[in-house]
Each structure stands twice: as C-alpha cells, then as structure tokens.
Amino acid sequence: MSMTEDLSQLDSIEADIVLETLKNRHQSDLIYTRNGSVLIAINPYKRLPIYRDEELQKYKASLSLDREPPHVFAVAAAAHRSMISDGTNQALIISGESGAGEQRAHAA
C-alpha cells in the first residue's frame, strides 16, 4: 500500500498503481499529492483542518518546501519566493471539475 507524497517516486506509472496511491492518501485525509512539480488535489467532501493559520505559517517559514508535505500553501510559497528572489512573474494553473474546490485553492 503506497502512501508516497510524490507520484514521480513510484516504481511504476501504471494507472492502477497511481490510482491506488491516490485512493490510499485520500482515505487518510491526505488530499494533496505531488507529481513532480504538479500538485494533485482530491476533494475530501468534508471539512479538514488543513487551511489554518498554523499550516500557512509552517509553509511560509519552511527553508525547504520540497521536504514539506504537499499542500497548496507550498505551491503558493514557492511561487512567491521565486517572484521575490528572481524578480520574475509567476503563474499558477488551477483546474478541476465544477465544485471540486478550485475556489478554495484560489483563495489560499
């Protein structure tokens, strides 16, 4: 039973293995999973305490975002850091089915 935070670390990219990993994480309320630099979010269909200020502060203060658990806050922090340090504009693509939580991710 794989619970890897990054699908690019799996031994196989067979659909069954990827889907099983996502299912296992979702059942453990781990709704965010990385696939390299892409963040995958699966709607938990319930409220989770993952958007609290303590969570935000953890990602803002992290010295190594790639070592933190996958989260929309990590994506935002990485984009902000690149914008500040490199002086370059950043773009985030948020996509999903209607009602899948894109609005929540956008607000974060």
C-alpha positions as a Markdown table, in Angstrom:
| # | Residue | x | y | z |
|---|---|---|---|---|
| 1 | Met | 0.0 | 0.0 | 0.0 |
| 2 | Ser | 1.8 | 3.1 | -1.2 |
| 3 | Met | 1.3 | 6.4 | 0.5 |
| 4 | Thr | 4.1 | 8.3 | -1.3 |
| 5 | Glu | 3.7 | 12.1 | -1.3 |
| 6 | Asp | 5.2 | 12.3 | -4.9 |
| 7 | Leu | 3.9 | 10.0 | -7.6 |
| 8 | Ser | 7.1 | 10.5 | -9.6 |
| 9 | Gln | 8.8 | 8.4 | -6.9 |
| 10 | Leu | 6.6 | 5.3 | -7.6 |
| 11 | Asp | 8.3 | 2.3 | -9.2 |
| 12 | Ser | 5.6 | 2.2 | -11.9 |
| 13 | Ile | 3.3 | 4.7 | -13.5 |
| 14 | Glu | 0.7 | 2.1 | -14.3 |
| 15 | Ala | -2.8 | 3.6 | -13.8 |
| 16 | Asp | -3.8 | 1.0 | -11.2 |
| 17 | Ile | -0.8 | 1.9 | -9.0 |
| 18 | Val | -1.2 | 5.6 | -9.4 |
| 19 | Leu | -4.9 | 5.4 | -8.6 |
| 20 | Glu | -4.4 | 3.1 | -5.7 |
| 21 | Thr | -1.8 | 5.6 | -4.2 |
| 22 | Leu | -4.2 | 8.5 | -4.6 |
| 23 | Lys | -7.1 | 6.4 | -3.1 |
| 24 | Asn | -4.9 | 5.4 | -0.1 |
| 25 | Arg | -3.9 | 9.0 | 0.6 |
| 26 | His | -7.5 | 10.3 | 0.2 |
| 27 | Gln | -8.8 | 7.7 | 2.6 |
| 28 | Ser | -6.2 | 9.0 | 5.1 |
| 29 | Asp | -7.4 | 12.6 | 4.5 |
| 30 | Leu | -4.2 | 13.4 | 2.7 |
| 31 | Ile | -5.9 | 15.2 | -0.2 |
| 32 | Tyr | -2.7 | 16.7 | -1.7 |
| 33 | Thr | -0.2 | 14.6 | -3.7 |
| 34 | Arg | 2.7 | 15.8 | -5.8 |
| 35 | Asn | 3.6 | 14.5 | -9.3 |
| 36 | Gly | 6.9 | 16.2 | -9.7 |
| 37 | Ser | 6.1 | 20.0 | -9.7 |
| 38 | Val | 2.4 | 19.4 | -10.2 |
| 39 | Leu | 0.1 | 19.3 | -7.2 |
| 40 | Ile | -2.9 | 17.0 | -7.3 |
| 41 | Ala | -5.8 | 17.7 | -5.0 |
| 42 | Ile | -8.7 | 15.4 | -4.5 |
| 43 | Asn | -11.9 | 16.8 | -2.9 |
| 44 | Pro | -12.4 | 15.3 | 0.5 |
| 45 | Tyr | -16.1 | 16.0 | 0.6 |
| 46 | Lys | -15.7 | 17.2 | 4.2 |
| 47 | Arg | -14.0 | 19.9 | 6.1 |
| 48 | Leu | -10.4 | 19.2 | 7.1 |
| 49 | Pro | -8.2 | 21.4 | 9.4 |
| 50 | Ile | -5.6 | 22.0 | 6.6 |
| 51 | Tyr | -6.1 | 25.7 | 6.0 |
| 52 | Arg | -5.5 | 27.0 | 9.5 |
| 53 | Asp | -3.0 | 29.9 | 10.1 |
| 54 | Glu | -0.6 | 27.4 | 11.7 |
| 55 | Glu | -0.4 | 25.5 | 8.4 |
| 56 | Leu | 0.2 | 28.7 | 6.5 |
| 57 | Gln | 2.9 | 29.8 | 8.8 |
| 58 | Lys | 4.7 | 26.4 | 8.5 |
| 59 | Tyr | 5.0 | 26.7 | 4.7 |
| 60 | Lys | 5.9 | 30.4 | 4.9 |
| 61 | Ala | 8.7 | 29.7 | 7.3 |
| 62 | Ser | 10.0 | 26.5 | 5.7 |
| 63 | Leu | 13.6 | 26.5 | 4.4 |
| 64 | Ser | 12.9 | 23.5 | 2.2 |
| 65 | Leu | 9.4 | 23.4 | 0.7 |
| 66 | Asp | 10.1 | 20.2 | -1.2 |
| 67 | Arg | 10.6 | 18.5 | 2.2 |
| 68 | Glu | 7.2 | 19.6 | 3.5 |
| 69 | Pro | 4.0 | 17.6 | 2.8 |
| 70 | Pro | 2.3 | 18.5 | -0.4 |
| 71 | His | -0.1 | 21.4 | 0.0 |
| 72 | Val | -1.5 | 24.4 | -1.9 |
| 73 | Phe | 0.4 | 26.6 | 0.6 |
| 74 | Ala | 3.7 | 25.1 | -0.6 |
| 75 | Val | 2.9 | 25.9 | -4.2 |
| 76 | Ala | 2.0 | 29.5 | -3.3 |
| 77 | Ala | 5.1 | 29.9 | -1.1 |
| 78 | Ala | 7.4 | 28.6 | -3.9 |
| 79 | Ala | 5.8 | 30.9 | -6.5 |
| 80 | His | 6.1 | 33.9 | -4.1 |
| 81 | Arg | 9.8 | 33.1 | -3.3 |
| 82 | Ser | 10.6 | 32.8 | -7.0 |
| 83 | Met | 8.9 | 36.1 | -7.7 |
| 84 | Ile | 10.8 | 37.8 | -4.9 |
| 85 | Ser | 14.3 | 36.3 | -5.5 |
| 86 | Asp | 14.2 | 36.2 | -9.3 |
| 87 | Gly | 12.1 | 39.2 | -9.9 |
| 88 | Thr | 10.0 | 37.2 | -12.4 |
| 89 | Asn | 6.3 | 36.9 | -12.8 |
| 90 | Gln | 4.7 | 33.6 | -11.7 |
| 91 | Ala | 1.5 | 31.9 | -12.9 |
| 92 | Leu | -0.5 | 29.1 | -11.3 |
| 93 | Ile | -2.9 | 26.9 | -13.2 |
| 94 | Ile | -5.8 | 25.7 | -11.1 |
| 95 | Ser | -8.1 | 23.3 | -12.9 |
| 96 | Gly | -10.9 | 20.9 | -11.9 |
| 97 | Glu | -14.4 | 19.9 | -12.3 |
| 98 | Ser | -17.1 | 22.3 | -11.2 |
| 99 | Gly | -17.5 | 22.1 | -7.4 |
| 100 | Ala | -14.2 | 20.3 | -6.9 |
| 101 | Gly | -12.7 | 23.0 | -4.7 |
| 102 | Glu | -10.8 | 25.3 | -7.2 |
| 103 | Gln | -12.3 | 28.3 | -5.5 |
| 104 | Arg | -10.9 | 27.2 | -2.1 |
| 105 | Ala | -7.4 | 26.6 | -3.7 |
| 106 | His | -7.6 | 30.0 | -5.3 |
| 107 | Ala | -8.5 | 31.7 | -2.0 |
| 108 | Ala | -5.5 | 30.1 | -0.3 |
